[in-house]
């Protein structure tokens, strides 16, 4: 049975279920398929990772306070977070995975780390 690579059309040697002649062709094929959504998702994930790093850097003890100005100076983007937690007491926490923050008065923020 003569099979050809889905990416470059070269003859495939090896396993019966093989679809590509090399890892490079497999990667190129999959990158083309995922290109449209991947760029959008990559940009969002990069913003989430950056926000997470900023919160982790400022909240080494598991609970701390900081200012909006300090978060903004480090490049924090308040539009990107992974989930929102509304407590029974009426507080709202915005989380990036296990790192979160709550808006306080006078542009202060309470930083917290959720125990997982």
Secondary structure in CASP SS format (residue, H / E / C, confidence):
PFRMAT SS
TARGET T0000
AUTHOR 0000-0000-0000
METHOD secondary structure of the structure
MODEL  1
X C 1.00
X C 1.00
X C 1.00
X E 1.00
X C 1.00
X C 1.00
X C 1.00
X C 1.00
X C 1.00
X C 1.00
X E 1.00
X C 1.00
X C 1.00
X C 1.00
X C 1.00
X C 1.00
X C 1.00
X C 1.00
X C 1.00
X C 1.00
X C 1.00
X C 1.00
X H 1.00
X H 1.00
X H 1.00
X H 1.00
X H 1.00
X H 1.00
X H 1.00
X H 1.00
X H 1.00
X H 1.00
X H 1.00
X H 1.00
X H 1.00
X H 1.00
X H 1.00
X H 1.00
X H 1.00
X H 1.00
X H 1.00
X H 1.00
X H 1.00
X H 1.00
X H 1.00
X H 1.00
X H 1.00
X H 1.00
X H 1.00
X H 1.00
X H 1.00
X H 1.00
X H 1.00
X H 1.00
X H 1.00
X H 1.00
X H 1.00
X H 1.00
X C 1.00
X C 1.00
X C 1.00
X C 1.00
X E 1.00
X E 1.00
X E 1.00
X E 1.00
X E 1.00
X H 1.00
X H 1.00
X H 1.00
X H 1.00
X H 1.00
X H 1.00
X C 1.00
X C 1.00
X C 1.00
X C 1.00
X C 1.00
X C 1.00
X C 1.00
X C 1.00
X C 1.00
X E 1.00
X E 1.00
X E 1.00
X E 1.00
X C 1.00
X C 1.00
X C 1.00
X C 1.00
X C 1.00
X E 1.00
X E 1.00
X E 1.00
X E 1.00
X E 1.00
X C 1.00
X C 1.00
X E 1.00
X E 1.00
X E 1.00
X E 1.00
X E 1.00
X C 1.00
X C 1.00
X C 1.00
X C 1.00
X E 1.00
X E 1.00
X E 1.00
X E 1.00
X E 1.00
X E 1.00
X C 1.00
X C 1.00
X C 1.00
END
